[in-house]
Amino acid sequence: MNENNLHEHIARIQQDGFTVLPPQLTAAQCDEAQLHLDRLAEARDRGGFELIFNKARIFEQLYQALPALALIRGVLGADALLSGMHGSIVRPGEGGGGLHADGILTGHTRPTSMSLADGGKRITSHIMSLNTIWCISDFTLTNGATRLAPGSHHFEGLDMPEGALETAKPVAAERGSVVVFNVNTWHGPSKNESSANRYAVLNPWRRHWQRCEFEMGRAARPEVLERAGEQRIIFGEDAVSPTMERYLWDTTGGKPKNKPAGESGR
Ligand SMILES: O=C(O)CCC(=O)C(=O)O
């Protein structure tokens, strides 16, 4: 992605609340991801669809896609954190319920964290967090593609803005593409009226100083962290607060200084 494209995508997220990046995964990579999603679906009730970078190497490719990372960092800062990685299958006949905005689990709209002083208003001046939906299937107007209500991220209230259900439209996107959106944007899967499953991977992102959905530096297997190479920063090991006096604390590794190198201590 060149500098101009990056600015265009950022402007679209600011104006509409979302943008779509052209394919970041090849057809072969999507095929492989789809196979693993089918396998993991069998263990869905036991968390099969959570933390899937630990479960098949193909999912590690999603945070190695540099154009996507450039956009995420262009919005959330160079030290943006991966908050989770979830598998998603919308089967024929599924989807099409209501819309929601993200962020109520660990984001700025977590209900028990909203204060009297907030006056029932969420933060709209800045983009606090992003969600990214990786299209492992082609997303079409009829197969359960994510639908988003353009401009709904500007509304300060916590309830769905009037008219959002009517204005929300499914996003058609080639497989391998990535739908990137402000978590304030109202969205949800549309109804899958086709005869095939709709496959996706959902990767939410947070600013470095926010809580993630998982303590990722601990949740990721050591070999996954190792293979992340330059991108290891997205797991937020350096975002872990010290549990002892700072001079004893390895701020990069997020662990006591006396732990031997390579031992996460977790
Ligand atoms: O699967 C989809 O299309 C939407 C996913 C979603 O609503 C979410 O990640 O919050």
The ligand as a Gaussian input file, in Angstrom:
#p B3LYP/6-31G(d) Opt

LIG

0 1
 O      -19.157000     -12.178000      11.241000
 C      -19.545000     -11.043000      10.944000
 O      -19.924000     -10.737000       9.827000
 C      -19.588000      -9.979000      12.006000
 C      -18.691000     -10.254000      13.160000
 C      -18.978000      -9.361000      14.298000
 O      -20.065000      -8.921000      14.477000
 C      -17.930000      -9.000000      15.227000
 O      -16.782000      -9.441000      15.077000
 O      -18.191000      -8.203000      16.145000

